[in-house]
Amino acid sequence: MLKSALERDQMARPFEQVIREFGEMVKSDPSLFDQLRTTPDKESFIDLYIRLAAERGCNFTRDDLLIVVQEQKQGSNWVIPKPVLRLIADRF
């Protein structure tokens, strides 16, 4: 039953998987992490995050990212890895 619920959610919200994949890339690539760390504010972070993701074939919208961040801040959906989430928390 849990497996079918996860599959249903992935079909309804495919952007979560793409955001998760890019988060893992950021977590494992110090140069990506450092680029994001240098952003001074929320808007520049969002813009850079989406651009870097798109350059690596991970396409999602600003709204998709904001949905994931908001849910994760509420503790209801863990999509973004914790080291990346710390970067977000400093700016949001």
Secondary structure as GFF3:
##gff-version 3
##sequence-region A 1 92
A	DSSP	alpha_helix	2	12	.	.	.	ID=ss1
A	DSSP	alpha_helix	15	28	.	.	.	ID=ss2
A	DSSP	alpha_helix	30	37	.	.	.	ID=ss3
A	DSSP	alpha_helix	42	55	.	.	.	ID=ss4
A	DSSP	alpha_helix	62	73	.	.	.	ID=ss5
A	DSSP	alpha_helix	82	89	.	.	.	ID=ss6
###
